[in-house]
Amino acid sequence: MTLRDEARCSLAPQVSVRAERFGGLIYRYDDRALLFLRSRPLVELLLGLDGTKTLKEALEELAAERDLGVRELRAVKDALQKLEERGIVREL
């Protein structure tokens, strides 16, 4: 499934995200998977996904706050799509 720009998203209920100096960690309580993220902007986006903003709004806000270019923003969105495919992020 492809994440839609107009979708409101959140972390899956069985997932926890923690920011670290290198980026961040994702832990899945259901299967005990531990994922390492090397992108601080991606971690910030994940921590802010609470379903109140559309994906487009959240990405635009992140780009403005972090001064991200088109290429960097595309990398964050691509990584977010992969996390959705793994059940880390979900559309509401």
NUPA-600090 format. One record per residue: residue in one letter; residue number from 1; x, y, z of N, C-alpha, C in turn. Coordinates in pm, 1 decimal, m for minus. Atoms other than C-alpha are relative to their C-alpha. Layout:
<atoms>
+------+-----+----------+----------+----------+----------+----------+----------+----------+----------+----------+
! code ! pos !      n.u !      n.v !      n.w !     ca.u !     ca.v !     ca.w !      c.u !      c.v !      c.w !
+------+-----+----------+----------+----------+----------+----------+----------+----------+----------+----------+
!    A ! NUM !        X !        Y !        Z !        X !        Y !        Z !        X !        Y !        Z !
...
+------+-----+----------+----------+----------+----------+----------+----------+----------+----------+----------+
</atoms>
This chain:
<atoms>
+------+-----+----------+----------+----------+----------+----------+----------+----------+----------+----------+
! code ! pos !      n.u !      n.v !      n.w !     ca.u !     ca.v !     ca.w !      c.u !      c.v !      c.w !
+------+-----+----------+----------+----------+----------+----------+----------+----------+----------+----------+
!    M !   1 !     84.5 !   m117.7 !      0.0 !      0.0 !      0.0 !      0.0 !     89.5 !    124.6 !      0.0 !
!    T !   2 !    m76.2 !   m123.9 !      7.1 !    125.3 !    348.3 !    m78.3 !    m63.1 !    103.8 !     91.7 !
!    L !   3 !     50.0 !   m107.0 !    m86.5 !     95.3 !    623.0 !    179.4 !    m44.1 !    117.8 !    m86.4 !
!    R !   4 !     54.7 !   m112.5 !     75.4 !   m121.8 !    901.2 !     42.9 !     34.3 !    130.3 !     71.4 !
!    D !   5 !    m34.4 !   m130.2 !    m57.6 !    m26.6 !   1266.2 !     95.6 !   m110.8 !     55.0 !     88.8 !
!    E !   6 !    112.2 !    m53.5 !    m77.1 !   m374.4 !   1345.8 !    227.1 !    m38.7 !    m88.1 !    118.9 !
!    A !   7 !     31.1 !     91.1 !   m110.7 !   m375.0 !   1054.6 !    473.9 !     53.4 !     54.1 !    132.4 !
!    R !   8 !    m46.8 !    m27.1 !   m136.2 !   m345.9 !   1104.6 !    847.1 !     60.8 !   m130.3 !     50.4 !
!    C !   9 !    m74.3 !    119.8 !    m37.7 !    m91.7 !    863.4 !    990.0 !     38.6 !      2.5 !    147.1 !
!    S !  10 !    m52.2 !     12.6 !   m135.7 !     29.7 !    734.6 !   1323.2 !     89.2 !   m122.8 !      4.6 !
!    L !  11 !    m75.3 !    122.3 !    m22.9 !    265.0 !    476.0 !   1460.5 !    m98.7 !   m111.3 !     31.6 !
!    A !  12 !     81.9 !    114.9 !    m37.8 !    119.7 !    128.2 !   1495.7 !      0.7 !    m10.4 !    152.7 !
!    P !  13 !      8.9 !      3.4 !   m146.6 !      5.2 !     62.2 !   1855.0 !    110.6 !    m81.4 !     67.5 !
!    Q !  14 !   m102.3 !     86.4 !    m58.7 !    273.0 !   m204.3 !   1912.0 !    142.0 !     51.4 !    m22.6 !
!    V !  15 !   m129.6 !    m56.7 !     37.2 !    558.3 !     32.4 !   1814.2 !     37.8 !    114.8 !     92.2 !
!    S !  16 !    m55.0 !   m110.8 !    m77.8 !    780.4 !    265.0 !   2014.8 !    121.7 !     55.3 !    m74.0 !
!    V !  17 !   m113.6 !    m66.3 !     65.6 !   1029.4 !    518.5 !   1876.2 !     75.4 !     81.1 !    103.7 !
!    R !  18 !    m82.8 !    m77.9 !    m92.4 !   1320.4 !    670.6 !   2065.6 !    111.0 !     68.8 !    m78.7 !
!    A !  19 !   m106.7 !    m76.7 !     64.3 !   1552.1 !    945.4 !   1943.8 !    133.5 !    m31.4 !     67.4 !
!    E !  20 !   m136.9 !     24.4 !    m47.3 !   1926.1 !    881.1 !   1977.4 !     93.8 !     94.6 !    m74.3 !
!    R !  21 !    m97.3 !    m87.8 !     66.2 !   2242.1 !   1072.2 !   1881.9 !     21.2 !    m37.3 !   m146.4 !
!    F !  22 !    m24.2 !     47.0 !    136.3 !   2283.9 !    860.5 !   1568.0 !   m124.8 !      6.3 !    m87.7 !
!    G !  23 !    127.7 !      0.0 !     72.5 !   1916.3 !    891.8 !   1466.1 !   m109.8 !    m45.5 !     93.2 !
!    G !  24 !    102.4 !     48.7 !    m91.2 !   1679.1 !    666.7 !   1652.0 !    m17.6 !   m150.1 !     m5.8 !
!    L !  25 !     32.0 !    141.7 !     m9.7 !   1544.6 !    326.1 !   1746.4 !   m150.2 !    m18.1 !    m11.3 !
!    I !  26 !    139.9 !     42.3 !      2.6 !   1215.9 !    158.4 !   1666.7 !     m4.1 !   m138.1 !     62.9 !
!    Y !  27 !     18.3 !    131.1 !    m62.1 !   1100.9 !   m128.5 !   1885.1 !   m143.3 !    m44.2 !    m22.1 !
!    R !  28 !    132.9 !     60.1 !     16.1 !    809.1 !   m356.4 !   1800.2 !    m21.0 !    m97.4 !    114.3 !
!    Y !  29 !     27.9 !     85.2 !   m115.2 !    659.8 !   m513.1 !   2109.6 !    m58.3 !   m134.9 !    m40.3 !
!    D !  30 !     64.1 !    125.3 !     38.8 !    471.0 !   m781.1 !   1915.8 !     99.5 !   m106.6 !    m45.0 !
!    D !  31 !    m97.4 !     99.5 !     45.6 !    774.0 !   m949.1 !   1756.3 !    142.8 !     29.5 !     47.8 !
!    R !  32 !   m128.1 !    m38.3 !    m60.6 !   1057.4 !   m783.3 !   1952.6 !    105.5 !     45.3 !   m100.5 !
!    A !  33 !    m93.4 !    m49.8 !    101.5 !   1211.6 !   m637.3 !   1638.0 !     54.7 !    135.5 !     43.3 !
!    L !  34 !    m66.6 !   m126.1 !    m29.8 !   1460.5 !   m356.7 !   1689.6 !     58.4 !     53.0 !   m130.4 !
!    L !  35 !    m47.4 !    m61.5 !    123.5 !   1525.1 !   m122.3 !   1397.8 !     80.4 !    124.8 !     33.0 !
!    F !  36 !    m84.1 !   m117.7 !    m17.4 !   1798.2 !    139.5 !   1377.9 !    m27.3 !     97.5 !   m113.8 !
!    L !  37 !     21.6 !   m105.2 !     98.8 !   1727.2 !    467.0 !   1200.0 !    117.8 !     95.8 !      4.1 !
!    R !  38 !   m113.9 !    m91.6 !      5.7 !   2014.1 !    686.1 !   1082.5 !    m41.0 !    141.1 !    m37.7 !
!    S !  39 !     50.1 !   m130.6 !     43.1 !   1795.5 !    980.8 !    985.7 !    m72.6 !     70.0 !    113.9 !
!    R !  40 !     64.5 !    m77.4 !   m106.9 !   1718.9 !   1232.7 !   1257.3 !   m131.1 !     64.0 !    m47.7 !
!    P !  41 !    128.0 !    m54.2 !     46.5 !   1454.8 !   1406.2 !   1040.1 !   m111.1 !   m106.1 !     m5.3 !
!    L !  42 !     99.5 !    107.1 !      2.3 !   1277.9 !   1071.1 !    992.6 !    m50.2 !    m29.9 !    140.6 !
!    V !  43 !     39.3 !     24.8 !   m139.2 !   1278.3 !   1012.1 !   1368.4 !    m92.1 !    111.3 !     48.9 !
!    E !  44 !     84.5 !   m112.4 !    m41.0 !   1136.3 !   1359.8 !   1429.1 !   m139.1 !    m10.7 !    m62.1 !
!    L !  45 !    129.0 !     17.0 !     66.0 !    862.7 !   1292.7 !   1174.6 !    m80.2 !   m110.5 !     68.1 !
!    L !  46 !     69.2 !    111.9 !    m64.6 !    776.7 !    957.3 !   1334.1 !    m53.4 !     38.9 !    137.2 !
!    L !  47 !     43.1 !    m39.9 !   m134.3 !    759.8 !   1107.5 !   1681.8 !   m117.7 !     97.2 !     m4.7 !
!    G !  48 !    109.4 !    m95.5 !     12.8 !    517.1 !   1370.2 !   1553.3 !   m124.7 !    m55.0 !    m67.2 !
!    L !  49 !    116.4 !     57.6 !     67.7 !    281.0 !   1132.4 !   1372.4 !   m104.8 !    m41.4 !    102.5 !
!    D !  50 !    105.5 !     30.1 !    m97.6 !    m26.9 !   1147.7 !   1590.8 !   m138.7 !      3.7 !    m61.9 !
!    G !  51 !    127.6 !      1.8 !     69.0 !   m299.0 !   1157.3 !   1327.6 !    m70.1 !    133.8 !    m10.1 !
!    T !  52 !     65.2 !   m131.2 !      4.5 !   m373.1 !   1528.3 !   1363.6 !     28.2 !     75.9 !   m128.9 !
!    K !  53 !    m36.6 !    m66.9 !    125.2 !   m199.8 !   1635.7 !   1041.0 !      3.1 !   m102.9 !   m111.8 !
!    T !  54 !    m17.8 !     89.1 !    113.8 !   m198.4 !   1492.6 !    693.4 !    149.9 !    m25.6 !    m17.6 !
!    L !  55 !   m140.1 !     29.9 !     26.4 !    123.3 !   1334.5 !    574.1 !     66.7 !    117.5 !    m70.6 !
!    K !  56 !    m54.7 !   m115.9 !     71.9 !    174.4 !   1628.3 !    338.9 !     29.7 !    114.2 !     96.4 !
!    E !  57 !    m20.9 !   m107.3 !    m97.6 !    132.5 !   1879.0 !    624.1 !    119.5 !    m30.3 !     90.0 !
!    A !  58 !   m110.9 !     38.6 !    m87.8 !    373.0 !   1685.2 !    846.8 !    133.9 !     11.9 !    m72.4 !
!    L !  59 !   m123.8 !     m9.7 !     77.7 !    635.6 !   1665.0 !    570.7 !     37.0 !    145.2 !    m28.5 !
!    E !  60 !    m27.2 !   m142.1 !     24.9 !    601.6 !   2034.3 !    485.5 !     51.5 !     68.8 !    126.0 !
!    E !  61 !    m45.1 !    m58.1 !   m126.7 !    639.5 !   2127.7 !    851.7 !    143.0 !    m43.1 !     31.0 !
!    L !  62 !   m135.2 !     51.2 !    m22.6 !    946.9 !   1905.8 !    884.8 !     99.6 !     69.3 !    m92.3 !
!    A !  63 !    m89.1 !    m64.6 !     97.0 !   1100.3 !   2053.5 !    568.7 !     29.4 !    143.9 !     39.5 !
!    A !  64 !    m18.9 !   m139.5 !    m40.6 !   1047.6 !   2407.5 !    697.4 !     85.8 !     10.3 !    125.7 !
!    E !  65 !    m74.8 !     m5.0 !   m126.6 !   1181.9 !   2336.9 !   1047.7 !    145.6 !    m40.8 !    m17.6 !
!    R !  66 !   m134.8 !     54.5 !     17.4 !   1487.7 !   2141.5 !    929.6 !     70.3 !     52.0 !   m125.1 !
!    D !  67 !    m55.5 !    m53.8 !    123.7 !   1546.3 !   2333.5 !    604.2 !     44.7 !   m113.4 !    m93.4 !
!    L !  68 !    m30.1 !    114.9 !     85.2 !   1531.0 !   2010.4 !    402.9 !    m27.2 !     33.3 !   m145.7 !
!    G !  69 !     19.8 !    m16.6 !    143.4 !   1571.0 !   2012.7 !     27.3 !    m89.8 !   m109.6 !    m54.8 !
!    V !  70 !     89.0 !     96.2 !     65.3 !   1364.4 !   1815.0 !   m220.7 !     55.1 !   m142.0 !     10.8 !
!    R !  71 !    m61.9 !    132.7 !     m4.8 !   1610.6 !   1523.4 !   m227.0 !     m7.7 !    m59.6 !    140.3 !
!    E !  72 !      5.2 !     48.8 !   m138.5 !   1626.2 !   1495.4 !    152.5 !   m143.0 !    m35.3 !     40.5 !
!    L !  73 !    140.4 !     25.6 !    m31.7 !   1249.4 !   1516.2 !    182.9 !    m48.6 !   m126.9 !    m70.0 !
!    R !  74 !     34.6 !    121.9 !     73.2 !   1210.5 !   1244.6 !    m82.8 !     55.9 !   m122.3 !     72.7 !
!    A !  75 !    m59.3 !    112.1 !    m73.6 !   1447.0 !   1019.3 !    116.1 !    m80.5 !    m31.5 !    126.0 !
!    V !  76 !     82.1 !     20.3 !   m119.9 !   1238.6 !   1070.9 !    431.9 !   m131.5 !    m67.3 !    m38.3 !
!    K !  77 !    127.8 !     58.3 !     42.5 !    917.3 !    992.8 !    245.1 !     17.9 !   m144.6 !    m46.0 !
!    D !  78 !    m26.6 !    137.3 !     43.1 !   1069.6 !    681.3 !     84.1 !     20.8 !    m92.2 !    120.1 !
!    A !  79 !    m22.2 !     79.7 !   m121.1 !   1187.3 !    557.3 !    424.3 !   m130.9 !    m21.3 !     75.3 !
!    L !  80 !    130.0 !     10.7 !    m65.9 !    843.6 !    627.2 !    570.2 !    m87.2 !   m104.2 !    m70.2 !
!    Q !  81 !     75.5 !     99.8 !     76.4 !    687.7 !    420.3 !    291.9 !     46.5 !   m141.1 !     35.7 !
!    K !  82 !    m52.1 !    132.1 !    m37.4 !    916.3 !    127.5 !    377.5 !    m44.0 !    m39.2 !    140.5 !
!    L !  83 !     46.8 !     28.4 !   m136.1 !    819.4 !    157.5 !    743.6 !   m148.7 !    m35.1 !     m0.1 !
!    E !  84 !    142.0 !     34.6 !     11.4 !    452.7 !    149.0 !    643.5 !    m14.5 !   m143.7 !    m48.4 !
!    E !  85 !      3.9 !    136.7 !     52.0 !    516.5 !   m171.9 !    448.9 !     35.0 !   m102.1 !    107.7 !
!    R !  86 !    m38.7 !     89.7 !   m110.5 !    669.1 !   m323.8 !    765.2 !    m96.2 !      6.9 !    117.9 !
!    G !  87 !     99.2 !     m8.3 !   m106.4 !    370.2 !   m226.0 !    978.1 !     37.6 !     92.9 !    113.7 !
!    I !  88 !    m43.2 !    m94.6 !   m102.6 !    549.0 !     48.3 !   1173.3 !    m90.8 !    123.1 !      0.6 !
!    V !  89 !     85.8 !   m117.4 !     18.1 !    336.5 !    334.9 !   1037.5 !   m129.5 !    m47.3 !    m64.4 !
!    R !  90 !    128.7 !     37.5 !     59.6 !    m32.1 !    313.9 !    950.4 !    m82.8 !    123.9 !    m29.8 !
!    E !  91 !     96.9 !   m105.2 !     30.2 !   m295.6 !    529.8 !    789.5 !   m117.3 !    m14.9 !     94.8 !
!    L !  92 !    117.4 !      3.7 !    m87.9 !   m584.9 !    624.5 !   1013.3 !   m127.0 !      9.5 !    m81.8 !
+------+-----+----------+----------+----------+----------+----------+----------+----------+----------+----------+
</atoms>
